[in-house]
Amino acid sequence: MKVKYATLFACAASFAALGLVAATEPWFGAKIPASGEDGREDCGMSAAKVFDSPIPGLRRIGTLAIPKSSDVSASSSASIGFEGLDRGLFEPEPTYDRLAAVGVKRARVQTMWSRCEKEKGVYDFSVLDGIVDNLSRRGIIPWFSVTFGNTLYMTNCFTGAAVGCVPTLYGDECRDAWCAYVRELAKRYKGKVMHWEIWNEPGTGSFWQPSKPNAAEYLALVRLTGGIIREEIPDAKIGGTTASAVLKSWERQFFELGGAAEIDFWCGHAYGPIPERVRYPQTVAGIQTDFFVPILRDMRRFVDSKGGSHVELWQGESGFPSWFPANHWLYDEGFCKEGWQSQANQAKWLLRRFVTDRRAGLAVSSFYQAADISRHYSMATTTQRHPAEHGILNGWTYAPKMSYYALGHYNALLATAAHDESVEVSLSVPKGAGAETVATAFRAADGKPLFLYYAAFDFSKTYVGCSYRARLNASLSVPAALAPKEPVLVDMLRGGVYAVESSGLEDRDPPADGRVAYANLPLVDYPLLLADRSAVKLSD
């Protein structure tokens, strides 16, 4: 089989920068003229402004240092979405250095069959090579979502990129062409890509065409595709996936049919207004609940019971926009207003999502996505003319949003830390927080304790006038043996680091009950972190 490669990727990148790629990629959507954000005051900033004025007992000593990707361990749990480049939904070149500067360690990349084989049997991997190589040389580990079809072998596809069109459902020629392409992928990226997730959201009609979602059909695709990859890369990690954060009937059927034997990791997708809750309540130990952590721990038990104790649980895609179009699917019809926007709320959601995932035992969390979609966005059956703005970078200027910096703060302290539920951390708010509160402990790679707390407020309601305002009467109690000797408080949203003065401590000497309480602390709707000064690196 003939394989053709581009002469210089740099030339392709130059054409992309000039906006010329669309001329040779007819399925790319039309450009959206400008961002939906209009410069209004950010409605999500009210709680964060508690740090704008002096706080009794706290003294700012500097700003949290953000690591580069090359300095972050491969054990990092944080990933960024690099999807949609099969349709040119953003330009990758302006993102690479930005992502590397905030410690992004993993990136989910789709394998874009439609862009790599435009003539039957002839492969041009120049675009995918450029993505993998640019990420890798900056210390970012790409992982593949092996997904979507090719109109050379398929008919009646909604898009030229054959989004959601399943190659095993289009006849023998298409199936054979898919197998050949997957084999070329595996040969080419052996030693460069270790994790290979099979397909994207196969449990939804938007990405399982021309059939309806079928667990047995999906399992067949995983066996076929994963088998080819393992023939070429025996130690490859194969992943299954779903559109849901939880196991509904379709996902349970996959495991009932023996799916665990075919995979090494399982990727759920977590979207919703409140990161600590799921959109579809589940029954755990006979009680119906929508709390994410107990549901995911119950999911762990189920997967184990189906022969999947070796299967890592990942959160392979999640997101919350900084700008919404009207009637966005996250909300009931008629509730979401055109132009709802808050960079602060998107950043808070990211922090809370990643923390919640770690509390639930998930090994990796990925945020959708690197940059806003700046073109019309087509899936298997529909097109969004102005999709919600999910990027941590502005899709027109590539300027960082608040979520970009929040991710950097997470990477600095929590991405390589381990959740330690054995440590009892309690949070006291005398008059109540007005929301569920979270208080928990992590361990840095060197074992140093990191104490994290916040109010799990539904900040999405700020769009319609209900605004959460920070309190200054929180008390955080930790075991005396682990209490920081030189305590500092880190604002994970904006990166400020504050010394906790003696006036902010209760029971400075270890009390009889063996605990130390830090009093008069701020309580906000996103994670704050208490640690010893030695565990926190400053940039200034």
SVG drawing of the C-alpha trace seen along z (x, -y; Angstrom):
<svg xmlns="http://www.w3.org/2000/svg" viewBox="-39 -46 50 57">
<polyline fill="none" stroke="black" stroke-width="0.4" points="0.0,0.0 1.4,-3.4 2.1,-5.9 2.5,-9.6 3.9,-12.2 3.9,-16.0 7.2,-17.6 7.2,-20.2 4.6,-20.5 5.8,-24.1 4.3,-24.9 0.9,-23.5 1.1,-25.5 1.8,-28.6 -1.2,-28.0 -3.4,-27.4 -2.3,-30.7 -3.3,-32.4 -6.7,-30.8 -6.0,-28.8 -6.6,-25.3 -10.4,-25.5 -9.8,-25.8 -8.4,-22.2 -10.7,-20.9 -14.2,-21.5 -15.9,-20.0 -14.5,-22.7 -17.4,-24.8 -17.8,-28.5 -15.8,-30.9 -17.8,-32.5 -17.1,-36.3 -16.2,-36.9 -16.5,-35.7 -19.8,-35.9 -18.2,-37.5 -18.9,-41.3 -16.9,-42.7 -19.6,-43.0 -18.6,-42.6 -18.1,-39.0 -21.1,-37.8 -19.0,-35.0 -16.4,-37.2 -18.3,-38.3 -17.0,-35.6 -13.4,-35.9 -13.4,-39.6 -13.1,-38.7 -9.3,-38.6 -9.3,-42.2 -9.4,-43.7 -7.2,-42.9 -8.5,-39.9 -7.8,-39.8 -5.3,-37.1 -4.2,-36.7 -1.2,-38.5 -0.4,-38.1 3.1,-36.8 3.2,-36.2 1.8,-34.3 1.7,-30.6 4.3,-29.5 3.0,-27.5 5.1,-24.7 5.9,-24.1 4.7,-20.9 8.2,-19.6 8.6,-19.9 5.4,-18.1 5.6,-14.3 3.9,-11.9 1.8,-10.9 -0.3,-14.0 -4.0,-13.5 -4.8,-16.6 -5.6,-16.5 -6.8,-19.0 -9.1,-18.4 -7.5,-18.7 -10.5,-17.4 -12.2,-18.7 -9.1,-19.2 -10.5,-16.7 -12.9,-19.7 -10.5,-22.5 -12.5,-23.7 -9.5,-25.8 -5.9,-26.4 -3.5,-24.3 -0.3,-26.3 -1.1,-29.2 -2.0,-26.8 1.1,-24.7 3.3,-27.2 0.3,-28.4 -0.5,-24.9 3.1,-24.1 3.4,-27.3 0.7,-26.1 1.8,-22.6 -0.6,-20.7 0.7,-17.1 -1.9,-15.2 -3.9,-16.0 -6.8,-14.0 -6.3,-14.0 -8.7,-12.6 -7.1,-10.5 -8.8,-12.3 -9.1,-9.5 -10.8,-11.9 -7.8,-14.2 -5.2,-11.5 -6.7,-9.4 -8.1,-11.6 -7.3,-9.1 -8.0,-5.4 -5.0,-3.7 -2.9,-6.8 -2.0,-8.2 -0.8,-11.7 -0.1,-12.0 1.5,-15.4 -1.3,-17.2 -1.5,-14.5 2.3,-14.2 2.5,-17.9 0.0,-17.7 1.7,-14.7 5.2,-16.1 4.4,-19.7 2.7,-18.4 5.4,-15.8 8.4,-18.2 6.8,-20.5 6.4,-17.7 2.7,-17.1 1.7,-13.5 -0.9,-12.9 -3.5,-10.2 -5.6,-9.1 -9.4,-9.0 -9.5,-6.6 -12.7,-7.8 -14.9,-8.8 -15.2,-7.7 -14.2,-8.6 -16.5,-9.5 -14.3,-7.6 -15.9,-4.5 -19.2,-5.8 -22.3,-7.4 -25.0,-9.8 -22.7,-11.2 -23.9,-14.5 -20.3,-16.0 -17.3,-15.5 -15.4,-14.4 -17.9,-11.5 -18.4,-12.5 -20.0,-9.7 -20.1,-7.3 -19.0,-3.8 -16.8,-2.0 -17.9,1.5 -21.5,0.6 -20.8,-0.4 -19.8,2.9 -16.7,5.0 -14.7,2.4 -15.1,-0.2 -14.3,2.2 -11.2,3.3 -10.1,-0.3 -10.6,-1.1 -8.5,1.9 -5.7,0.8 -5.8,-2.8 -5.7,-1.7 -2.7,0.5 -0.9,-2.4 -1.7,-4.6 -0.3,-2.0 2.8,-1.4 3.5,-5.2 2.8,-6.2 4.3,-3.2 6.6,-4.7 4.8,-8.1 1.2,-7.3 0.5,-4.7 -3.3,-5.2 -5.8,-4.5 -9.4,-5.2 -11.8,-3.6 -14.4,-6.0 -16.2,-9.0 -19.5,-8.8 -20.8,-5.6 -23.8,-5.5 -25.4,-8.6 -27.1,-8.9 -24.9,-11.9 -21.9,-9.7 -23.2,-6.2 -24.4,-6.3 -26.1,-4.9 -27.4,-2.6 -28.7,-3.3 -26.4,-2.9 -25.8,0.8 -23.4,2.1 -22.7,5.3 -21.8,3.4 -19.5,1.1 -17.8,4.1 -17.2,5.6 -15.6,2.3 -13.4,2.2 -12.3,5.9 -11.5,5.3 -9.7,1.9 -8.0,2.7 -6.8,6.1 -5.0,4.4 -3.4,1.8 -2.1,4.5 -0.7,6.5 1.5,3.6 2.0,2.2 1.7,5.1 1.9,2.9 -0.7,0.3 -3.4,-0.7 -6.9,-0.4 -9.8,-2.4 -13.6,-2.2 -15.8,-5.3 -19.2,-6.7 -21.0,-10.0 -22.1,-9.6 -20.3,-10.1 -22.2,-7.2 -23.1,-3.7 -26.6,-3.6 -28.1,-0.5 -26.0,-0.8 -22.8,-1.0 -23.7,1.8 -24.5,4.0 -21.0,3.4 -19.5,4.8 -22.1,7.5 -21.0,8.7 -17.4,9.0 -16.1,5.6 -13.7,5.3 -11.5,8.0 -10.9,5.8 -9.9,2.6 -7.4,1.1 -9.2,-2.2 -12.8,-3.5 -13.6,-7.1 -16.8,-8.7 -17.8,-12.2 -18.9,-14.6 -21.0,-17.7 -23.5,-19.5 -24.1,-22.7 -22.8,-21.4 -19.5,-19.4 -20.3,-17.5 -23.6,-16.1 -24.6,-14.0 -27.4,-14.8 -28.9,-11.2 -29.4,-10.1 -28.4,-6.6 -29.3,-4.1 -26.4,-3.3 -26.9,-0.8 -30.6,-1.1 -30.7,-4.9 -31.2,-7.2 -28.5,-9.9 -27.1,-12.4 -23.8,-12.9 -20.9,-12.1 -18.4,-10.6 -20.5,-7.8 -21.9,-7.0 -18.5,-6.7 -17.2,-4.5 -20.2,-2.3 -19.3,-2.2 -15.9,-1.0 -17.4,1.9 -19.6,2.8 -16.7,2.8 -14.6,4.9 -17.4,7.4 -17.4,7.8 -13.7,8.7 -12.5,5.1 -10.4,4.6 -7.5,3.9 -9.5,1.1 -8.6,-2.5 -11.5,-4.8 -10.9,-8.1 -13.0,-11.2 -12.1,-11.6 -14.1,-14.8 -15.9,-17.4 -16.6,-21.1 -18.5,-24.2 -18.6,-27.2 -17.5,-30.8 -20.3,-31.9 -23.6,-30.3 -26.0,-30.5 -29.7,-30.5 -31.3,-27.2 -28.0,-25.5 -28.5,-21.7 -27.1,-21.9 -30.3,-23.6 -34.1,-23.1 -35.5,-24.5 -36.2,-28.2 -34.0,-28.7 -30.6,-29.5 -30.4,-33.0 -28.4,-34.1 -25.1,-35.6 -24.8,-34.2 -21.2,-34.5 -18.6,-34.1 -15.0,-33.3 -14.8,-33.0 -17.5,-30.4 -15.9,-28.3 -12.6,-28.4 -14.3,-27.5 -16.1,-24.6 -12.8,-23.3 -11.2,-23.3 -14.2,-21.7 -14.6,-19.1 -11.0,-18.0 -11.0,-17.9 -14.3,-15.9 -12.9,-13.4 -9.9,-12.8 -12.1,-12.4 -14.1,-9.8 -10.9,-7.8 -10.6,-8.7 -7.1,-8.5 -7.3,-11.2 -9.5,-14.2 -9.7,-16.0 -11.3,-19.4 -13.0,-20.2 -11.2,-22.1 -7.9,-23.9 -9.5,-26.7 -13.0,-27.9 -14.6,-26.5 -14.4,-29.4 -16.3,-27.6 -19.8,-26.2 -19.7,-22.9 -21.1,-19.9 -21.7,-16.5 -23.4,-13.4 -26.8,-14.9 -26.7,-18.6 -24.8,-21.8 -24.4,-24.5 -23.9,-27.9 -22.4,-29.5 -21.4,-26.8 -20.9,-27.5 -17.4,-28.7 -15.7,-25.9 -12.0,-26.7 -9.5,-27.8 -8.1,-30.0 -10.1,-32.4 -10.7,-30.8 -10.2,-34.0 -7.3,-35.7 -5.9,-32.7 -5.7,-34.9 -5.9,-33.0 -9.1,-32.9 -9.4,-32.6 -9.8,-28.8 -6.4,-28.7 -4.7,-30.1 -6.9,-28.0 -5.7,-24.9 -2.1,-26.1 -2.8,-26.4 -4.2,-22.9 -1.2,-21.6 1.1,-23.3 -0.3,-21.7 -2.9,-19.0 -2.4,-17.3 0.3,-15.0 -1.1,-14.8 -3.0,-11.8 -6.3,-12.1 -6.1,-10.9 -9.5,-10.2 -8.0,-8.6 -7.3,-12.1 -10.2,-13.6 -10.7,-17.3 -13.7,-19.2 -15.1,-22.5 -17.3,-24.6 -19.4,-27.6 -21.5,-28.7 -24.4,-30.1 -24.2,-27.6 -22.7,-28.1 -25.9,-28.1 -24.6,-25.1 -23.0,-21.7 -19.4,-22.1 -16.3,-20.1 -13.3,-19.6 -10.7,-17.0 -7.0,-16.2 -4.5,-15.4 -0.9,-14.3 1.8,-16.0 4.3,-13.7 6.6,-14.1 3.9,-13.2 3.2,-16.7 -0.5,-17.2 -2.6,-19.7 -6.0,-20.6 -8.7,-21.8 -12.1,-23.2 -15.0,-25.2 -18.7,-25.6 -20.3,-23.6 -22.6,-26.4 -24.6,-26.3 -22.9,-29.3 -24.7,-28.9 -27.6,-30.6 -25.6,-33.9 -26.8,-34.3 -30.3,-35.0 -29.4,-37.2 -28.7,-34.9 -25.1,-35.7 -22.9,-33.8 -20.9,-36.1 -17.9,-34.9 -17.9,-34.4 -15.1,-35.1 -16.1,-32.8 -15.0,-29.4 -12.9,-27.2 -10.9,-24.3 -9.9,-21.5 -7.0,-19.1 -5.1,-16.5 -2.4,-18.1 0.3,-15.7 -0.3,-17.0 -1.0,-20.7 1.2,-23.1 3.9,-24.7 4.0,-27.7 0.5,-27.7 -0.4,-29.4 -3.7,-29.7 -3.8,-29.5 -6.5,-31.1 -6.7,-28.4 -8.7,-30.7 -6.3,-33.6 -3.1,-32.2 -2.6,-34.5 -0.7,-32.9 -1.5,-34.2 0.3,-33.6 -2.1,-32.5 -1.2,-34.7 -1.4,-33.6 -4.5,-35.7 -6.2,-33.3 -5.5,-30.2 -7.4,-28.5 -5.6,-26.2 -2.1,-26.8 -0.7,-24.1 -1.9,-20.6 -5.2,-20.2 -6.3,-17.2 -8.3,-15.9 -5.2,-16.0 -6.5,-18.5 -5.7,-22.1 -8.4,-24.5 -7.7,-27.4 -10.4,-30.0 -11.8,-33.1 -10.9,-31.8 -12.7,-32.9 -15.2,-30.5 -15.8,-30.8 -17.5,-28.7 -14.2,-27.2 -11.3,-25.4 -9.0,-27.1 -6.0,-25.2 -4.2,-25.3 -0.7,-23.9 2.7,-24.4 4.8,-27.2 7.4,-24.5 4.8,-22.8 4.0,-25.9 6.4,-27.4 6.1,-31.2 6.7,-32.9 7.6,-36.2"/>
</svg>
